[in-house]
Amino acid sequence: MFTQNLQEDFSKAQQDFLAYAKNPELLEGELEQASVFFQAPAVKNLIAFGAEHNEFLEQIAETFSDIGSMDIYRGCLTGYLIGLYGESEITSENADRALAAFFQHILSLCEQYMALVCQRIGTTVDQLEEDDDLAEAFYQFSPDSLLEETPALVKAWKGVSMLSLGLMSRISSCRPLRELLRSADRIAERCFYLDNYCDTVGFVPHILNMVEEETVVLLSPATKNGVEVSLREIDSNNLFFTLLQFTLYHERLLEPLGAQPFTYREVVERIARHELVEEDEWPEQLYESGCFGYYTYPALQPDGSYNEMGTVWGEGTLYEVPKLDGRYVILLTKPNIQRSWGNAFVSSTHSQLRPEVKLIRRLSREETEEWLEKIHAVRNVHS
């Protein structure tokens, strides 16, 4: 139970923080160094109060739900705090919803900022991608020259990267928040475009576009074997391939499916699953090598070869694979070219994700052959 004095102390710290966060007058150097915000007495006092009195942490998380009424820049950094607290499981549904709405507002302001800067340098946003000199002029333009005229646009541009980090942390651990943002207007497209010009924003759609929960049929035409596996929270095919190889290795199914020799490294599996790895265990070079070639079912040719245009590329996701009879189907072969992928793809975009590939069952030989017959039948119809 909170004592009256403690509650009063918290209310004072809370109100001081909100007054500071809503004040549009920034401290010297605040736009250049985020640490100025975090070191401000009103921010430090609220954080320190929560560290000393854990029973108030949920109220602090709820305090952040006022993000929409804060100064644009300080709201962006408060969004970072929402993510930071969330990693310690200190969350607020109201703050999450407010964070999603605020992020969309900031995207709009950033788009307005880009349009204004392009106007000042004599071009358009569309032309930036087509002319390296114009793009360089955009990079060299000083946002500070617009601060007095359009402070909200400059503050959004300066703060969006930190805000994106906070949002990434929340959407990595909160599926309802992911679903909320997926229903928003062109979030992925807008983030990918902005990422060409400001840091971290492009990671947001990687998480929103990930495979939440799906099942896949994997067939080896050469060995007439197949399996069905489930995927959860997989944000790239390279991560899928990484965890699939580990799963099939443990189930002793690599050889029956025609894999080339595979070298198992336990520490890489732990890294891929976001399990604890001590610093001295970390590999000098973190990578994984594919022991299969992966193809969509239309890639299979009558002579048993594969159309390389049907390769399932590691940089994409399962959602780019065509379905057969309503199911995702991928064909396995020995790789024609040895492919490896490094740190960015061995594990997922954010450590809060819990990626998983599980074996559901091994297909019988008869069932595998039925799938292969379907593939041949579909190919004959379209040939």
Secondary structure by P-SEA (a helix, b strand, c coil): cccaaaaaaaaaaaaaaaaaaaccccccccccccccccccaaaaaaaaaaaacccaaaaaaaaacccccccaaaaaaaaaaaaaaaaaccccaaaaaaaaaaaaaaaaaaaaaaaaaaaaaccccccccccaaaaaaaaaccccccccccaaaaaaaacaaaaaaaaaaaaaccaaaaaaaaaccaaaaaaaaaaaccccccaaaaaaaccccbbbbbbcccccccbbbbbcccccaaaaaaaaaaaaaaacccccccccbbbbbaaaaaaaaccccccccccccccccccbbbbccccccccccccccccccccccccccccccccbbbbbccccccccccccccccccccccccccccccccaaaaaaaaaaaaaaaaaac
